[in-house]
Amino acid sequence: MNEDMMTREERLTNTQESGGSEQRGKGLYYVHTLGCQMNVHDSERIAGIMEANGYKPASEEQFENQDVDVVIMNTCAVRENATERMYGTIGRWKRFKYKNPNAQIAIGGCMAQLDRERIAKKTPWVDAVFGTKNIEDLPALLEQARGSKRTQVRVNDDLEMFPSQLPAHRASKHSAWVAISMGCNNTCTFCIVPTTRGKEHDRRPGDVLAEIRSVVSGGVKEVTLLGQNVNSYGYAMGDRYAFSKLLRACGDIEGLERVRFTSPHPAAFTDDVIAAMAETPNVMHQLHFPLQSGSDRILRAMRRSYRSSKFLNILGKIREAMPDAQISTDIIVGFPGETEEDFQETLRVVEEARFASAFTFIYSPRPGTPAAAMEQVPYEVALDRLERLLAVQERITEEILSGFEGRDVEVMITGTAGRKDDETHRYTGREKTGVLVHVGVPEGMPAPQIGDFVTATVTHAGKHNLIADPDPSKGQTYAIRTA
């Protein structure tokens, strides 16, 4: 699962509160998620449909003790290592059936969409294989597998029902994912998403806003809007301003403290979106802005519909409108045909862009994509470039984080930080621009609850997070606000 929205301890607490250790009903289920934020949200829908059909969530302890009736893997297909991890994990999961012959295993998500027949043939102990567009079919597939004793496979290529119409077991009480679109209309040569998710489908704005109002009325304070290309939302409906309108509409929802979104495409990041971010108070100045490469030649080979100068120009507009914006990115090194000159262009753009953080990857060929048939860069060369890129980005990240020292930040508390036996017990969360902050409670001051907002003075900048151990006697701030 993605750790951004909630700590492991908070997820375990919520699972236990939901009754996982009580009556089993049809049985206990456990969902294991690989991949992106969309997969994390899909897992909430998987959990919701299981509970709507009488299953109960298992705790992590019950999963580790193999005291689970159904184990479900929601898979990722973006990189080859995710595929390898999937098959390795499925192999280890046979132990559940050794302990409980009636236990069932289900595989869903992008790899199930892509590799359905191979999964069923290579792992015959799997009971159900379901695609990204078939979440609602899972309980029926499990029931059919019990009767037939054969792997049940259901993978639709066309979207018949948006997953957001399904019930959800939200992983957090205070933060929520809200999908606004599904699929992708781009043709990037390295990407498998159009194959696994299909063409882009947008939800109606009224449906999106109704879901946001619903989760906010239930106590959610922070919403992250999801889409493969979130800022092209509305283009298929003939409204290129739909996404900026949606952001502004979020600003009118009472009780909604923070709005984030991921991931936008640089080519569709227009001036109206920048203005909506800057002018809507509850839209956070945090942005994931995928570069992929700084070389125009490689961007062309990737079929990315922008060049480095356009990317940097848009970045400049964002920073002019929101000087405090924290911007992260994705970068691929070792793309087919990448030369040292191309890589140096990437380093140049990274230095100029000054990303707060970067998700960096060695190019991984995906079956059926155009780039997989291109001449590949030797792994050793790509690894060397990755290490050099990481060194540059880590230096920039440290420099950016050091600028927070001495500043007051507002942190939404999502859990605790550190080990239970750690003498420095801190609470953890994210400040408005998304930076992870660990907050210490001054002696004699009240501790925050999950979901509270703490304003505290940053006392130390780490390599990837901030530490706020304020001392009020020195004029440093510590204050709690319950929204």
PATORDO-435827 format. One record per residue: y, z, x negated of N, C-alpha, C in turn. Coordinates in steps of 0.05 Angstrom, whole numbers, plus 5000, padded with zeros to 4 digits. Example, Ala and Ser with C-alpha at 12.3 -4.5 7.8 and 13.67 -1.06 7.14 Angstrom:
488651564736491051564754493451564736495551424743497951434727500151574742
***
This chain:
497650004983500050005000502550004983504649894993507249894979508350174979509250274956510150554953513150584960514550364965517450384968518250544992516750515014517650635039516750925042514551005028513551275033511651355010511651605003509851704983507051734993505151744974502351784981501952034997503352254989503052515002503952495031506152345036507252325063505252165080504151945069502251785084499851945092498852115073496552275079497152485101499552595099500452795120500552665147501652425148501852285174499152215185497252135168494552065176493252305188493452535174492152775184493352865211496052835213497352915238496452745261495652495255494952315277492152365288490652555275488052635286485652515272486052425247483752305233481452485228481952745226479852935220478653055245479552965269478653085294476452905306476452865332474352715345474252425335471852325331471552065319471851835339471551885365471651665384469651445376470551205374468750985365468051015335469551185321469051215292471651235277471451295252473751315234474151055219476650965217477250715203479150775180479150605160480950625137481750345129484350305125485450045117486350055088485349865072486249845044487849585041490249595031492149375031492749275003492549015000493448874975495748694982497648674963499748464967502448564976503848384990506648404995507348595019509948615024510848785046509848685073509648415076508548305101505748395106504148415084501448515087501448805095503248965083503449245090504049275120505849115129506549125158504149035175502748825166500448735181498348955183498149115162496149335162496949545183499549575188500349755209499349645236499449385239498449255264495349275266494049245243491149275243490449565252491849755241491350035248491950075278494049955288494849985316492749875335491649635328489649515346486949675344486349785321483949955319484250205337486550335336486850575351487050515381488150285388488250205416485450165427483550115409480750065417478950305412480150545409478650785408477850895381478750765360478150865333480151065324479451235305481251435294481751385264484151435255484751395226483351605209482251515187481051695167483051775147482852015136484552105114483551975088485151985068484351875042481952035031481952295036479752465027477152375041477252315067474852225081473951955070475851775064475151525052473851555025474951725008473751774982471051894984470552055004467952175009465951995024466851745029465251545043464551635072466151815083465751905111467451735130466951475129468551285145466551085159467251015183465450835198466250545195468850485191469750215187471750215164471250055143473250015122474249725123476849695122478149435126479949375102479649145091481349055069483148835078485748875075487748675081488548545055487748295051487748175024490248005018490647944993492847784983491647544967493047324968492147084954494246964935496447114931498647004916497946954887496347144875495647114847492647144843491647034822488747034817487647314814489147494801488147764797487647914823489247844844488847974870486147884882485447634877482847534886480547674872480847704846478747844831478448134840480748264844480648544854479248554881479748354898478548354924475448354922474348164907471448144905470248384891471748494871470748734858470648974877472649004893472749224913470649194934470248944945468248904965465448974954464948914929462448984917461949284915464049424909463849724908463549844935464549704956464449814983461649814995459749684982456949694992455949984994457150154977456250434977456650565004458550475020459050595046456550555064455250325061452850265077450450415067450350475041448150645030448250915043450651025046450951295057450651285088451751075100451751055129451050765137448450715143447650435149449150315172450450475189451950365211454850315204455650385180458450335172458950025171461449955177462149675177464449615158464449365148466449275129467749025140470449025140471948785150473948695129474148435126476048315107477948135122480548195119482648035132484747945113486847835123489147765107488947485095490547435074490947165063488447055050486847215036484447105024482347045045482347195066480547135088481346865101483946815103484946565114484146335096484346385070483946165050481046115044479446335042476746325030474646435049474946385074473246505095470246465090469446215084466646145082465446275057466946275035465946385010465546685013467346825026467147115030464647175046464247025068461847075085459247025070459246815053456846745038456346925014458446984999458247144975457847434980458847545002458647825008457447865036454847825038453547835065453548115078454148315062454348585074456948635089458848435088461248445103460648375132461748535151461148495179463048305193465648295184467648135198469648025178470347775182472447635167474447525187477047615184479047525203481547445189482847235199485247125186487847265192489947165180492547285184493547255213492447065227493247015255491147125275489347305266487147395283486847695283489047845278488848135276487648245302488548135325487748245351484748215356483448035341480547975346478748175331479848345314478148505297476148685312477048845332475149015346472848865359473448635370471348465383469348365362470348285338468648185317466748405307467848655305466148875297463948925317464648915343462648955364460548735363461348495359459448275358457648295334458748395312457048425287454948635291455548845306453549055312451148935326451648765345449548655361447948435346449348265331448048035319446948095291448048305278447348375250448048145231450047985238450947765221453947785218454947675196457847665191459247505212461247615225462847475245465447375232466047125236468447005223470146875245472746955244474646835262477346795248477946545242480446485227481846255241484046305254485646095267487545975247487945715248489945585231492645575245492745595271495245595285495945865296498445935296499346195306499446185337497946355350497846365379499446605389499646815374501047055382502247185358504847245360506247385338505047665335504247745310503048015306504848245317507448205319509148415328508748485358507248315372506548375399504248585401502948635378500748825377501749105374500149305382500849585376500849635346502349835338502449905309502150195305500750265283500750535273502650535249505150625253507150615232506450805210506650715185506050875162508051105158510451065167512551265164513851325190514751575193516251645218519151575216520151525192522951495188523851215178521951055168522550795159520550595172521550355178519750165192520249885182518049735180518149445176518449315203520049105204520348945228520248655220518148515227517848225221519648065239521247885228522947705244521847425244520147355224519047095222516347105208514746895210512246885196511746605187510746565163510246305152512546195136512145955125514145845106514145535108516445415109516745125111517344995083517545165062518045045036515444945023515744795002513444664989513344724959513944974952513845044923511044984912511044854889508444754878506544974869507545214865505845434855504845614878505745574903505445774923503345704944501645904950499545874969500345974997502646095000503446215025503446015049504545765046504445585069501545535079499645545060496845505068495745755083496445995073495246235085496846335109499446275110501146375132501946155152501845905143502545685160505545635160506345455178509245385181510745625192513445615187515045845196515345855226514946095236515446145265517346385267519446345282521546555285521146705312521546965311521647115336524347085350524347125375526947115390528647355381531247315377532947535369532847775387532647725413532447945432530048115428527747985421525248125416525448295391526748185370527048325345528748575350531048545363532848765368531648975386529948885405528649075423526649245407525249125388523349285371524949475354527149395342528749575326529749815342530849755366531749975383529450165390527150055395524850215402524050405379523950305354523150485332525250685326527850605330530050795325529951015346529350945370529151155391526851345385524951265369522651435362523151585336525551565325526151735301526551575276526051315276526451155251529351135245530051155219532751145210533350905192531250785182531550565163529550345171530650095173529049865180529249655158526949525152526949305133525949055148527648855150527048605163525348435144523148325155521148175139520947885147520647715127520047435131519447305104517747105104517146965079519746845067521446735085524146655077526046765099526647015095527947165117530647055125532046935106534746845112534846555124532446425126532446175140531746225169531646475177531146545205533146405223532046285244533746145263534045845259533445745235533745465229532045295249529545385254527845235272528845245300530445445307531645465334534245315336535145195313537645045314540045205309539745455299542045625294541945735265543445595248543445675220544945935215546346035235547646295232546146525244543646475253542146675267541646925250541146895224540547125208542947305205545247185199547647355196548447485222547947345245548447465271546547705275544047675267542147895270542948135253543848095229544848315212547148465226549048305236551348435249550548585274548548475289547548615313546248875306544948885283543749135274545849355270548249265263550449455259551349595285550549485308551349605333549249785345546949825331544849995341545350285333545850445352546450725347544050875336544451025315542251175302540851025280541450765276540250615254542050645230541050795210542650865187542650655165540350525162540050345139538450095147539449865139538049615144537749475117535249385111534749225087533148975096532848785079531248555086529948435060527748295064526348165042524447955054524047735040525547645016527047395024529547365015531147125021530546905001531146665008531046434990533846364981534246334955536946284945538346044958536745834964538045594975539245635002538245835017539245895044541046135045541846235021543546475021546446385023547346355048549946235054552146445055554646355056556946535056556946715080555946625103556046795127554147035124551846995109550047215104551347415085552647315065554047495046556147665061557647535078559747675094558547885112556347815125555048005143554048245128552948205104552048435088554348615080556548485072558848635062560348785084560248675109561948775130560548945151557848965149556349125167555549385154556749605162556449855147553549955142551749905161549050005156547149805143548149575135546649385119547049455090544849525076545049625049545649395029546949465008547649274987545349254967543049204977540649164961539548884967538748734947537948464951535748384931533448284942531448164926531847864926532447744903533447474901531747324881529647184890527647064871528746834855528946864829529746654811527446464804525246574797522746434789522946314761525146174754525546064727528446004723529346034698532145964692532445674683530245534680530345254670530545064694532544894694532844704715530444514716529344444693527144264692524644384705524244644700521944784712522444834742524944904749525544934778524944674793525544454781525044194793521944154796520444224775517544204777516344394797517644624801516844814821517544734850519244534852520444444878522144674890523544814873525545004883528144854888529244884911531544714920534244834911534444924886536945014874536544984844538745004830538644994800540045254790539845304765540745564754543745604760545345394758548245424762548845504791547345384810547745464838546845744843544645824831543646094834545746294824546846244800548746434789551346424805552046194816554546184832554246354857551946344871551446504894551446804886550246864864550147134854553047244849554747064839557547144834558947204860558447044881559647094907558647364919556147424915555047674925556347914911556647894885557848114870560848144876562147924881564947934888565348084915563548024934563748154960562648444960560648494943559348754941558948834912561048934899560748994870558549194864557749364883555649564878552849454883552549204891549949104899547949124876545549214882543349224863541448994870541048814851539548564857537048554839534748524852532248484838531348194841529248114826528447834826525547814820524447564824521747484815522147274793520447294772520547094751517647024743517146774741514446674731514846564703513246654685513146534658510546374654510646184637508246024632507545824654509645744670509145544690508245284676506445124687505544884674507844714663507544644637509544484623511944634612512044904616514245054606514245054575516544984564516844984535518445234526518545274500520145504490523045464498524045214498526845164507527145244536525245174553525445264581525445564583523845694568523745994569526346114560527545994539530146094530532246074552532045864568533945834591533546064611531046144615530446374632531746624621531446674595532646904583535746894586536846654583539746634585540646714613539346614634540046674661539646974667537547094657537047374661539247544649540147474625542347614612544847594628545447354639547847314655547747444682545347434694545047534722544947834722543947964702543748254700542448374725539948294729538448404751537848704747537848854769537249134767534349174760532648994769529749004761528648724767526248674755524948414759521948454761520848314780517848294781517148044766515848084743515247864725512247804725511547554724508747474726508147244707505747244697504647004684503746814706504346564704503546364724500546384728499846384754497046404762496346164780494645974771494045744788492545824813493545714836492245774861490945514872488545534882487045294889488445134911488644874906489844694926492844654923494144804905496944774901497444554880499644404882500144194862500244294834501344524829501644624802498944684789496944734804494244794793493144554779494044314786493044064774494743984750496844124744498644054722497444174696498544074673497644174647498544464643496644634638497144924637498145014609499845214609500745344585498645544575497945544550495945734540496746024547494746184554495246454563496646614542495846584517497046744495500046684493500846434497503646354496505146484519503946464543505246584566505546884564503447014553503547314549505747384530506047244508508247294489510947274503511347064520513847034534514347264554512247344567512447564586513447814572512247874549513048114535515948104526516847874517519647844509521547864533520747754555522347774579522548064588520348204588520248484597522148654579522148594553523948754535526848714543527648464549530348404557531048544583529248514603529848624629529848934628528049054613528049344612530649454600531649314580534249394568536449384589536549164604538649124624538349344646535849394655535449594675536449874666535749944641536650204631539750214630541049994622543949994621545150024649543949894668545049914696544650204707542250314702541650584712543450794699544050754674545750944660548550964672549350754686551950744699552150934723549851024732549751214755550251504746549951564721550251844712552951954719552952194731555452314739556452234766555152044779556051944805554452094827555752124850554452234873553052004888550552044896549051844911547851974936547551824957546251914981543451814982541552004983538651934981537352005008535851805018534151865042531451965031530852215038528452345027525952235041524052135024521552025034519052185026519352375008517052534999517752704975515652804962516052974939515452814913516652894891516152764866514752954846513052844830511753004809509253134820507753264802505353404809505953674822504053774837504554034850504754264830503554224806503754434786506154404768507754194774510154144758512254354764513254494743515254704747517854584759518454334752520854204763520054054788520154194811519354074836521753934848521353674852523553514862522753364888524753274902524253104925525152814918523852624930524352344922525252174945526751964939527651774959529351564946530651404963532251184952535151214961536951154942539751154949540450884963542850854971543550634989542850354978543150314952542550054941539650024932537950224939535050194935534050324910535750444893534750564868533250824875530950864862529251094866530651334853530851554868532151804858530352044863529952204842528552464845530652684845530752844866532753044870531653324868532853484850532053764847533753934866532654144876534054324894535254554877537854584878539054804862538155074873538055264855537155534862538855654885537455754905538755874928539655684949539155424945539955224964537455134981537855055006535554975023534354715013531754685017530354445010530554245033530653985027530753785048528053735061528153615085525753525099525553225096523153115099522852825098524552705121526152505114527952385133530752485131531252705117533952795113535352625092538052645093539752505073540952715055540552685029541652875010543652734992546052844991548052744972547952924947547452794924547152954900548252804876549052954856550152834831547952754813548052514803545952414784546552544757544452674747544752814721543352674698541552484704540052344683539052084693539151874677538051614683535551564667533351524681530851454667530651154663528251054656527850774651527750614678526650754698526250614724527250774748528351004743529351164766531551354756532651494775534851684769533851974775534952164760534452444765537052574773536852724795539252874804538353174806539053324785538653614785541353754784542853744807545653834806545854134804548054214790548754494788551454534801551454644825554054684839556054844824555155024806557055184791558655014771557654774766559054594747560554374763560854414789562254224805560553984814557954004809556153784817555353824847554853604860554453604889551453624897551053794918548453794931548953864960548453674978548953715007546853565023545953685045543953575062545153485089544453245098545253155124542853065140542553175163540353095181541452895201540452645200541552435217540452475246
***
